[in-house]
Amino acid sequence: MAKNFIHYLWFNRLVTALGCYFLFSIILYSRTGIDICIPCLWKTLFGWTCPGCGISTATMRILEFNFAGAYQANGFVFVVLPGLMYYGIQDFRKFSGKKSDSPNA
């Protein structure tokens, strides 16, 4: 199982790298105040907030178990994070099924 998971992460290395960077930057900011998060491109170019603005802040609040603060930062996080987890689990199941169906597995 662990070997299959590591192979899955390697197969999806770009998404894994972006996810690790996002998680690392959120933890770094919440612990030290150092902000290395990529700024919102939409807000930078056009000056308007997009529906995703505040997702990083909301995720930080969830990691601190401050659910009210997370909802205040961006309530959409309660749809996005479960959706991403569901997609990740389903994609891993498909990947594991394909891997076990192959004769060289």
C-alpha positions in Angstrom: 0.0 0.0 0.0 2.7 2.5 1.0 4.8 1.6 -2.1 1.8 2.1 -4.3 1.1 5.5 -2.6 4.7 6.6 -3.2 4.4 5.6 -6.8 1.2 7.5 -7.1 2.8 10.6 -5.7 5.7 10.2 -8.1 3.4 9.7 -11.0 1.6 13.0 -10.1 4.7 14.8 -9.1 3.7 18.2 -10.3 0.5 18.2 -8.3 2.3 16.7 -5.4 5.0 19.5 -5.5 2.4 22.2 -5.7 0.4 20.7 -2.9 3.5 20.3 -0.7 4.5 23.9 -1.5 1.1 25.2 -0.6 0.9 23.2 2.7 4.5 24.2 3.6 3.8 27.9 3.0 0.6 27.8 5.0 2.4 26.1 8.0 5.3 28.5 7.7 3.1 31.5 7.7 0.9 30.3 10.6 4.0 29.5 12.8 6.4 32.3 11.9 4.5 35.0 10.0 6.7 34.5 6.9 4.6 34.7 3.8 5.9 32.8 0.8 2.5 32.1 -0.7 2.0 32.9 -4.3 -0.2 36.0 -4.5 -3.6 35.8 -6.3 -2.9 36.4 -10.0 -6.4 37.7 -10.6 -6.3 40.2 -7.8 -2.8 41.3 -8.8 -3.7 41.9 -12.4 -7.3 43.2 -12.1 -7.5 44.4 -8.5 -10.7 42.4 -7.8 -11.0 39.5 -5.4 -11.8 36.2 -7.0 -13.9 33.4 -5.4 -10.6 31.7 -4.4 -9.2 34.7 -2.5 -8.8 33.7 1.1 -8.5 30.0 0.6 -5.0 30.0 2.0 -6.1 32.0 5.0 -9.1 29.7 5.5 -6.9 26.7 5.3 -4.6 28.2 8.0 -7.6 28.8 10.2 -8.8 25.2 9.7 -5.3 23.9 10.7 -5.7 26.0 13.9 -9.2 24.6 14.4 -10.7 28.1 14.0 -13.6 27.1 11.8 -15.5 30.4 12.3 -12.4 32.3 11.2 -12.0 29.9 8.2 -15.6 30.6 7.2 -15.1 34.3 7.6 -11.9 34.2 5.4 -13.6 32.2 2.6 -16.6 29.9 3.3 -15.9 28.2 -0.1 -13.1 26.3 1.6 -15.6 23.9 3.2 -16.6 22.9 -0.4 -13.1 23.0 -1.9 -11.2 20.9 0.6 -13.6 18.0 0.9 -14.0 18.1 -2.9 -10.2 17.9 -3.3 -9.9 15.1 -0.8 -12.7 13.2 -2.5 -11.1 13.6 -5.9 -7.7 12.6 -4.6 -9.1 9.4 -3.0 -11.0 8.5 -6.2 -8.0 9.2 -8.4 -5.8 7.1 -6.1 -8.3 4.2 -6.3 -8.3 4.4 -10.1 -4.5 4.5 -10.1 -4.3 1.5 -7.8 -6.8 -0.4 -9.9 -4.8 0.2 -13.1 -1.6 -0.7 -11.4 -2.9 -4.0 -10.0 -4.5 -4.9 -13.3 -1.2 -4.7 -15.2 0.8 -7.9 -15.5 4.1 -6.2 -14.4 2.7 -4.9 -11.1 
